[in-house]
Amino acid sequence: MAQRKGCLIGCAVALVLGTGLLMAVVFGMGKVLDMADKTLVDPAVYEAVKTGDAESEVRGKLPSGDSFVKSALKDGGPVEPEGSTCSWYISSGETKNGQETVLRFCFKDGKLAEKTQYPMK
């Protein structure tokens, strides 16, 4: 009887741990998909917008950019233009030398003041 009780406890522990692991995987995949949806920009969009374009027009072509990876995208980039507001994205194009490309759009006075691309650090 004691041996059977120990087996049942072991099975219950394994079931709880397995369920917790499955939930962590599902949560992690949701975060990755959420990040991709909010931060990936097609290189064609980057090429299509020009310095001087209206901010509202450019932002209309971009995803929200609100993601937990935003601070990581800022690292290693050039200095932001003074007085501008910038948004960072990841290029959905091919990687270069095994590194993702960061696309940065900086706005000032309602216009695109600068667009820059650089490898993610």
TORPAFI-918567 format. One record per residue: x, y, z of N, C-alpha, C in turn; residue number from 1; chain; residue in three letters. Coordinates in Angstrom, 1 decimal. Example, Ala and Ser with C-alpha at 12.3 -4.5 7.8 and 13.67 -1.06 7.14 Angstrom:
+--------+--------+--------+--------+--------+--------+--------+--------+--------+-----+---+-----+
|   n.c1 |   n.c2 |   n.c3 |  ca.c1 |  ca.c2 |  ca.c3 |   c.c1 |   c.c2 |   c.c3 |   k | c |   r |
+--------+--------+--------+--------+--------+--------+--------+--------+--------+-----+---+-----+
|   13.2 |   -5.7 |    7.8 |   12.3 |   -4.5 |    7.8 |   13.2 |   -3.3 |    7.8 |   1 | A | ALA |
|   12.8 |   -2.2 |    7.1 |   13.7 |   -1.1 |    7.1 |   12.9 |    0.0 |    7.9 |   2 | A | SER |
+--------+--------+--------+--------+--------+--------+--------+--------+--------+-----+---+-----+
//
This chain:
+--------+--------+--------+--------+--------+--------+--------+--------+--------+-----+---+-----+
|   n.c1 |   n.c2 |   n.c3 |  ca.c1 |  ca.c2 |  ca.c3 |   c.c1 |   c.c2 |   c.c3 |   k | c |   r |
+--------+--------+--------+--------+--------+--------+--------+--------+--------+-----+---+-----+
|    0.8 |   -1.2 |    0.0 |    0.0 |    0.0 |    0.0 |    0.9 |    1.3 |    0.0 |   1 | A | MET |
|    1.9 |    1.3 |    0.8 |    2.8 |    2.4 |    0.9 |    3.5 |    2.7 |   -0.4 |   2 | A | ALA |
|    3.9 |    1.5 |   -1.1 |    4.6 |    1.6 |   -2.4 |    3.6 |    2.3 |   -3.4 |   3 | A | GLN |
|    2.4 |    1.9 |   -3.4 |    1.4 |    2.5 |   -4.4 |    1.2 |    4.0 |   -4.1 |   4 | A | ARG |
|    1.1 |    4.3 |   -2.8 |    0.9 |    5.7 |   -2.5 |    2.1 |    6.6 |   -3.0 |   5 | A | LYS |
|    3.3 |    6.1 |   -2.8 |    4.5 |    6.8 |   -3.3 |    4.5 |    6.9 |   -4.8 |   6 | A | GLY |
|    4.0 |    5.9 |   -5.5 |    3.9 |    6.0 |   -7.0 |    2.9 |    7.1 |   -7.4 |   7 | A | CYS |
|    1.8 |    7.1 |   -6.7 |    0.8 |    8.1 |   -7.0 |    1.3 |    9.6 |   -6.7 |   8 | A | LEU |
|    2.0 |    9.7 |   -5.7 |    2.6 |   11.0 |   -5.4 |    3.6 |   11.4 |   -6.5 |   9 | A | ILE |
|    4.5 |   10.5 |   -6.9 |    5.4 |   10.7 |   -7.9 |    4.8 |   11.1 |   -9.2 |  10 | A | GLY |
|    3.7 |   10.4 |   -9.6 |    3.0 |   10.7 |  -10.8 |    2.3 |   12.1 |  -10.7 |  11 | A | CYS |
|    1.8 |   12.5 |   -9.6 |    1.2 |   13.8 |   -9.4 |    2.2 |   14.9 |   -9.6 |  12 | A | ALA |
|    3.4 |   14.7 |   -9.0 |    4.5 |   15.7 |   -9.1 |    4.9 |   15.8 |  -10.5 |  13 | A | VAL |
|    5.1 |   14.7 |  -11.2 |    5.5 |   14.7 |  -12.6 |    4.4 |   15.5 |  -13.5 |  14 | A | ALA |
|    3.2 |   15.2 |  -13.2 |    2.1 |   15.9 |  -13.9 |    2.1 |   17.4 |  -13.7 |  15 | A | LEU |
|    2.3 |   17.8 |  -12.5 |    2.3 |   19.2 |  -12.1 |    3.5 |   19.9 |  -12.8 |  16 | A | VAL |
|    4.7 |   19.3 |  -12.7 |    5.9 |   19.8 |  -13.3 |    5.8 |   19.9 |  -14.9 |  17 | A | LEU |
|    5.2 |   18.8 |  -15.4 |    5.0 |   18.8 |  -16.9 |    4.0 |   19.9 |  -17.4 |  18 | A | GLY |
|    3.0 |   20.1 |  -16.6 |    2.0 |   21.2 |  -16.9 |    2.6 |   22.5 |  -16.8 |  19 | A | THR |
|    3.4 |   22.7 |  -15.8 |    4.1 |   24.0 |  -15.6 |    5.1 |   24.3 |  -16.7 |  20 | A | GLY |
|    5.8 |   23.3 |  -17.2 |    6.8 |   23.4 |  -18.3 |    6.0 |   23.7 |  -19.6 |  21 | A | LEU |
|    4.9 |   23.1 |  -19.8 |    4.1 |   23.3 |  -21.0 |    3.6 |   24.8 |  -21.0 |  22 | A | LEU |
|    3.2 |   25.2 |  -19.9 |    2.7 |   26.6 |  -19.8 |    3.8 |   27.6 |  -20.0 |  23 | A | MET |
|    5.0 |   27.3 |  -19.5 |    6.1 |   28.2 |  -19.7 |    6.5 |   28.3 |  -21.2 |  24 | A | ALA |
|    6.5 |   27.1 |  -21.9 |    6.8 |   27.1 |  -23.3 |    5.7 |   27.9 |  -24.1 |  25 | A | VAL |
|    4.5 |   27.7 |  -23.8 |    3.4 |   28.5 |  -24.5 |    3.5 |   30.0 |  -24.3 |  26 | A | VAL |
|    3.8 |   30.3 |  -23.0 |    4.0 |   31.8 |  -22.7 |    5.2 |   32.3 |  -23.4 |  27 | A | PHE |
|    6.3 |   31.6 |  -23.5 |    7.5 |   32.0 |  -24.2 |    7.2 |   32.2 |  -25.7 |  28 | A | GLY |
|    6.6 |   31.3 |  -26.3 |    6.2 |   31.4 |  -27.7 |    5.3 |   32.6 |  -28.0 |  29 | A | MET |
|    4.4 |   32.9 |  -27.1 |    3.5 |   34.0 |  -27.2 |    4.3 |   35.3 |  -27.2 |  30 | A | GLY |
|    5.3 |   35.4 |  -26.3 |    6.2 |   36.6 |  -26.2 |    7.0 |   36.8 |  -27.4 |  31 | A | LYS |
|    7.6 |   35.7 |  -28.0 |    8.4 |   35.8 |  -29.2 |    7.5 |   36.2 |  -30.4 |  32 | A | VAL |
|    6.3 |   35.7 |  -30.5 |    5.4 |   36.1 |  -31.6 |    5.0 |   37.6 |  -31.4 |  33 | A | LEU |
|    4.7 |   38.0 |  -30.2 |    4.3 |   39.3 |  -29.9 |    5.5 |   40.3 |  -30.2 |  34 | A | ASP |
|    6.7 |   39.9 |  -29.9 |    7.9 |   40.7 |  -30.2 |    8.0 |   40.9 |  -31.7 |  35 | A | MET |
|    7.9 |   39.8 |  -32.4 |    8.0 |   39.8 |  -33.9 |    6.9 |   40.7 |  -34.5 |  36 | A | ALA |
|    5.7 |   40.6 |  -34.0 |    4.6 |   41.4 |  -34.6 |    4.8 |   42.9 |  -34.4 |  37 | A | ASP |
|    5.5 |   43.2 |  -33.3 |    5.7 |   44.7 |  -32.9 |    7.0 |   45.3 |  -33.4 |  38 | A | LYS |
|    8.0 |   44.5 |  -33.8 |    9.3 |   45.0 |  -34.0 |    9.9 |   44.7 |  -35.4 |  39 | A | THR |
|    9.3 |   43.8 |  -36.2 |    9.8 |   43.5 |  -37.5 |    9.3 |   44.5 |  -38.6 |  40 | A | LEU |
|   10.3 |   45.0 |  -39.4 |   10.0 |   45.9 |  -40.5 |   10.6 |   45.3 |  -41.8 |  41 | A | VAL |
|    9.9 |   45.3 |  -42.8 |   10.3 |   44.8 |  -44.1 |   11.4 |   45.8 |  -44.6 |  42 | A | ASP |
|   12.5 |   45.4 |  -45.2 |   13.5 |   46.3 |  -45.7 |   13.0 |   47.2 |  -46.8 |  43 | A | PRO |
|   11.9 |   46.8 |  -47.5 |   11.3 |   47.6 |  -48.6 |   10.7 |   48.8 |  -48.0 |  44 | A | ALA |
|   10.1 |   48.7 |  -46.8 |    9.5 |   49.9 |  -46.1 |   10.6 |   50.8 |  -45.7 |  45 | A | VAL |
|   11.7 |   50.3 |  -45.2 |   12.9 |   51.2 |  -44.8 |   13.4 |   52.0 |  -46.1 |  46 | A | TYR |
|   13.5 |   51.3 |  -47.2 |   14.0 |   52.0 |  -48.4 |   12.9 |   53.0 |  -49.0 |  47 | A | GLU |
|   11.7 |   52.7 |  -48.8 |   10.6 |   53.5 |  -49.4 |   10.5 |   54.9 |  -48.7 |  48 | A | ALA |
|   10.7 |   54.9 |  -47.4 |   10.5 |   56.2 |  -46.7 |   11.8 |   57.0 |  -46.8 |  49 | A | VAL |
|   11.6 |   58.3 |  -46.9 |   12.7 |   59.3 |  -47.2 |   12.7 |   60.3 |  -46.1 |  50 | A | LYS |
|   13.9 |   60.8 |  -45.8 |   14.1 |   61.9 |  -44.8 |   13.2 |   63.1 |  -45.3 |  51 | A | THR |
|   12.5 |   63.6 |  -44.4 |   11.6 |   64.7 |  -44.7 |   10.1 |   64.3 |  -44.9 |  52 | A | GLY |
|    9.9 |   63.0 |  -45.0 |    8.5 |   62.5 |  -45.1 |    7.8 |   62.8 |  -43.8 |  53 | A | ASP |
|    6.5 |   63.0 |  -43.8 |    5.7 |   63.3 |  -42.6 |    5.7 |   62.2 |  -41.7 |  54 | A | ALA |
|    5.9 |   62.5 |  -40.4 |    5.9 |   61.5 |  -39.3 |    4.7 |   60.6 |  -39.3 |  55 | A | GLU |
|    3.5 |   61.1 |  -39.5 |    2.3 |   60.3 |  -39.4 |    2.3 |   59.3 |  -40.6 |  56 | A | SER |
|    2.8 |   59.7 |  -41.8 |    2.9 |   58.8 |  -42.9 |    3.8 |   57.7 |  -42.7 |  57 | A | GLU |
|    5.0 |   58.0 |  -42.2 |    6.0 |   57.0 |  -41.9 |    5.5 |   56.0 |  -40.8 |  58 | A | VAL |
|    5.0 |   56.6 |  -39.7 |    4.6 |   55.7 |  -38.6 |    3.4 |   54.8 |  -39.0 |  59 | A | ARG |
|    2.6 |   55.3 |  -40.0 |    1.5 |   54.4 |  -40.5 |    2.0 |   53.2 |  -41.2 |  60 | A | GLY |
|    3.3 |   53.2 |  -41.6 |    3.8 |   52.0 |  -42.3 |    4.6 |   51.1 |  -41.4 |  61 | A | LYS |
|    4.8 |   51.5 |  -40.1 |    5.6 |   50.8 |  -39.1 |    4.7 |   50.1 |  -38.1 |  62 | A | LEU |
|    5.2 |   49.0 |  -37.5 |    4.5 |   48.4 |  -36.4 |    4.6 |   49.3 |  -35.1 |  63 | A | PRO |
|    4.0 |   49.0 |  -34.0 |    4.0 |   49.8 |  -32.8 |    5.4 |   50.0 |  -32.3 |  64 | A | SER |
|    6.3 |   49.0 |  -32.3 |    7.6 |   49.0 |  -31.8 |    7.6 |   48.9 |  -30.3 |  65 | A | GLY |
|    6.5 |   48.8 |  -29.6 |    6.4 |   48.6 |  -28.2 |    6.7 |   47.2 |  -27.8 |  66 | A | ASP |
|    7.9 |   46.9 |  -27.4 |    8.3 |   45.5 |  -27.1 |    9.4 |   45.5 |  -26.0 |  67 | A | SER |
|    9.5 |   44.3 |  -25.4 |   10.5 |   44.2 |  -24.3 |   11.9 |   44.2 |  -24.8 |  68 | A | PHE |
|   12.1 |   44.1 |  -26.1 |   13.5 |   44.1 |  -26.7 |   13.9 |   45.5 |  -27.1 |  69 | A | VAL |
|   13.1 |   46.5 |  -26.9 |   13.4 |   47.9 |  -27.4 |   14.7 |   48.4 |  -26.8 |  70 | A | LYS |
|   15.0 |   48.2 |  -25.5 |   16.2 |   48.7 |  -24.9 |   17.4 |   48.0 |  -25.5 |  71 | A | SER |
|   17.3 |   46.7 |  -25.9 |   18.4 |   46.0 |  -26.5 |   18.7 |   46.5 |  -27.9 |  72 | A | ALA |
|   17.7 |   47.0 |  -28.6 |   17.9 |   47.5 |  -29.9 |   18.7 |   48.8 |  -29.9 |  73 | A | LEU |
|   18.5 |   49.6 |  -28.8 |   19.2 |   50.9 |  -28.7 |   20.7 |   50.7 |  -28.6 |  74 | A | LYS |
|   21.1 |   49.6 |  -28.0 |   22.6 |   49.4 |  -27.7 |   23.4 |   49.3 |  -29.0 |  75 | A | ASP |
|   24.5 |   50.0 |  -29.0 |   25.4 |   49.9 |  -30.1 |   25.1 |   50.8 |  -31.3 |  76 | A | GLY |
|   24.1 |   51.5 |  -31.3 |   23.7 |   52.4 |  -32.4 |   24.4 |   53.7 |  -32.3 |  77 | A | GLY |
|   24.3 |   54.5 |  -33.4 |   24.9 |   55.8 |  -33.4 |   24.1 |   56.8 |  -32.5 |  78 | A | PRO |
|   24.7 |   57.9 |  -32.2 |   24.0 |   58.9 |  -31.3 |   22.8 |   59.4 |  -32.0 |  79 | A | VAL |
|   21.7 |   59.5 |  -31.2 |   20.4 |   60.0 |  -31.7 |   20.6 |   61.5 |  -32.0 |  80 | A | GLU |
|   19.9 |   61.9 |  -33.1 |   19.9 |   63.4 |  -33.4 |   19.3 |   64.2 |  -32.2 |  81 | A | PRO |
|   19.9 |   65.3 |  -31.9 |   19.4 |   66.1 |  -30.7 |   18.0 |   66.6 |  -31.0 |  82 | A | GLU |
|   17.2 |   66.5 |  -30.0 |   15.8 |   67.0 |  -30.0 |   14.8 |   66.1 |  -30.8 |  83 | A | GLY |
|   15.3 |   64.8 |  -31.2 |   14.4 |   64.0 |  -31.9 |   13.8 |   62.8 |  -31.1 |  84 | A | SER |
|   12.8 |   62.2 |  -31.6 |   12.2 |   61.0 |  -30.9 |   12.5 |   59.9 |  -31.9 |  85 | A | THR |
|   13.1 |   58.8 |  -31.4 |   13.4 |   57.7 |  -32.3 |   12.6 |   56.4 |  -31.9 |  86 | A | CYS |
|   12.5 |   55.5 |  -32.9 |   11.9 |   54.2 |  -32.8 |   12.8 |   53.2 |  -33.4 |  87 | A | SER |
|   12.9 |   52.0 |  -32.8 |   13.8 |   51.0 |  -33.2 |   13.0 |   49.8 |  -33.6 |  88 | A | TRP |
|   13.5 |   49.1 |  -34.7 |   12.9 |   47.9 |  -35.2 |   14.0 |   46.9 |  -35.7 |  89 | A | TYR |
|   13.6 |   45.7 |  -35.9 |   14.5 |   44.7 |  -36.5 |   14.1 |   44.5 |  -37.9 |  90 | A | ILE |
|   15.0 |   44.4 |  -38.8 |   14.8 |   44.1 |  -40.2 |   14.3 |   42.7 |  -40.4 |  91 | A | SER |
|   13.3 |   42.5 |  -41.2 |   12.8 |   41.1 |  -41.5 |   13.6 |   40.5 |  -42.6 |  92 | A | SER |
|   14.6 |   41.2 |  -43.1 |   15.4 |   40.7 |  -44.2 |   16.5 |   39.8 |  -43.7 |  93 | A | GLY |
|   17.4 |   39.4 |  -44.6 |   18.4 |   38.5 |  -44.3 |   19.4 |   39.1 |  -43.3 |  94 | A | GLU |
|   19.9 |   38.2 |  -42.5 |   20.9 |   38.6 |  -41.5 |   22.2 |   38.9 |  -42.2 |  95 | A | THR |
|   23.1 |   39.7 |  -41.7 |   24.4 |   40.1 |  -42.3 |   25.4 |   39.6 |  -41.3 |  96 | A | LYS |
|   26.3 |   38.7 |  -41.8 |   27.3 |   38.1 |  -40.9 |   26.8 |   37.5 |  -39.6 |  97 | A | ASN |
|   25.6 |   36.9 |  -39.7 |   25.0 |   36.3 |  -38.6 |   24.3 |   37.2 |  -37.6 |  98 | A | GLY |
|   24.3 |   38.5 |  -37.9 |   23.7 |   39.5 |  -37.0 |   22.4 |   40.1 |  -37.6 |  99 | A | GLN |
|   21.4 |   40.3 |  -36.7 |   20.2 |   41.0 |  -37.2 |   20.6 |   42.5 |  -37.4 | 100 | A | GLU |
|   19.8 |   43.1 |  -38.3 |   20.0 |   44.5 |  -38.6 |   18.9 |   45.3 |  -37.9 | 101 | A | THR |
|   19.3 |   46.3 |  -37.2 |   18.4 |   47.2 |  -36.5 |   18.1 |   48.4 |  -37.4 | 102 | A | VAL |
|   16.9 |   48.8 |  -37.5 |   16.4 |   49.9 |  -38.3 |   15.9 |   51.0 |  -37.3 | 103 | A | LEU |
|   16.5 |   52.2 |  -37.4 |   16.1 |   53.2 |  -36.5 |   15.6 |   54.4 |  -37.3 | 104 | A | ARG |
|   14.4 |   54.9 |  -36.8 |   13.7 |   56.0 |  -37.5 |   13.6 |   57.1 |  -36.4 | 105 | A | PHE |
|   14.2 |   58.3 |  -36.7 |   14.1 |   59.4 |  -35.8 |   13.3 |   60.5 |  -36.4 | 106 | A | CYS |
|   12.4 |   61.1 |  -35.6 |   11.5 |   62.1 |  -36.0 |   11.7 |   63.4 |  -35.2 | 107 | A | PHE |
|   11.6 |   64.5 |  -35.9 |   11.7 |   65.9 |  -35.3 |   10.8 |   66.8 |  -36.0 | 108 | A | LYS |
|   10.0 |   67.6 |  -35.3 |    9.1 |   68.6 |  -35.9 |    8.2 |   68.0 |  -36.9 | 109 | A | ASP |
|    7.7 |   66.8 |  -36.6 |    6.6 |   66.1 |  -37.4 |    7.2 |   65.5 |  -38.7 | 110 | A | GLY |
|    8.5 |   65.4 |  -38.9 |    9.0 |   64.8 |  -40.1 |   10.1 |   63.8 |  -39.7 | 111 | A | LYS |
|   10.4 |   62.9 |  -40.7 |   11.4 |   61.9 |  -40.5 |   12.8 |   62.7 |  -40.7 | 112 | A | LEU |
|   13.5 |   62.8 |  -39.5 |   14.7 |   63.5 |  -39.5 |   15.9 |   62.6 |  -39.9 | 113 | A | ALA |
|   15.8 |   61.3 |  -39.6 |   17.0 |   60.4 |  -39.9 |   16.5 |   59.0 |  -39.9 | 114 | A | GLU |
|   17.0 |   58.2 |  -40.8 |   16.8 |   56.8 |  -40.7 |   18.2 |   56.1 |  -40.8 | 115 | A | LYS |
|   18.4 |   55.1 |  -39.9 |   19.8 |   54.5 |  -39.8 |   19.6 |   53.0 |  -39.7 | 116 | A | THR |
|   20.5 |   52.3 |  -40.2 |   20.5 |   50.8 |  -40.0 |   21.9 |   50.4 |  -39.5 | 117 | A | GLN |
|   22.0 |   49.5 |  -38.5 |   23.2 |   49.0 |  -38.0 |   23.0 |   47.6 |  -37.4 | 118 | A | TYR |
|   24.1 |   46.9 |  -37.3 |   24.0 |   45.5 |  -36.8 |   23.7 |   45.5 |  -35.3 | 119 | A | PRO |
|   22.9 |   44.5 |  -34.9 |   22.5 |   44.4 |  -33.5 |   23.7 |   43.9 |  -32.7 | 120 | A | MET |
|   24.0 |   44.5 |  -31.6 |   25.1 |   44.1 |  -30.7 |   24.7 |   43.0 |  -29.8 | 121 | A | LYS |
+--------+--------+--------+--------+--------+--------+--------+--------+--------+-----+---+-----+
//
